[in-house]
Amino acid sequence: MPLSRLGILTVLVCLPLNLSGESSSAPKLEIDQDYVLALGTANRFLCAWQSRDTRAGMKLLSASLKAKRSEREWNQYVSGISNPHHEGFEITSGKRLGNDRIAFEVRLYEHYTDERWQKLRPAPSKIILTKVGPESWLIDEVP
């Protein structure tokens, strides 16, 4: 027996509305000053990567991360090569890895000159930040 219009409306009104796309049973992420500051640092670093600004990008790397590669390698990581071009990035919600570490999932987009556009979305990777002062965060792992 088909539901009446009133019955359908009643069912729809009684359903919990979750527009965020997150499961209602998922733990809520605490957004505090540390989270916002870490997100800001991640955004500034990725903007430096996108604009190939090695000076700005290098200032945001932790000492332990800088020690993993030579300065020349870090300059090339941030500035890239002539083709592909660092074109854009996406950052998703972060995840706390402890009191002093936060990870954000990122996708890095690059543009290849004179090459056919690939329609596949880049694989996600992570950028991890570490707290180095009361209001200071640095990049501790790059995508």
Buried (B, 14 or more C-beta within 10 A) or exposed (E): EEEEEEEEEEEEEEEEEEEEEEEEEEEEEEEEEBBEBBBEBBBBBBEBBBEBBBEBBBEBBBEEBBEEBEEEEBBEBBBBEEEEBBEEBBBEEBEBBEEBBBBBBBBBBBEEEEEEEEEEEBEEEBBBBBBBEEEEBBBBBBB
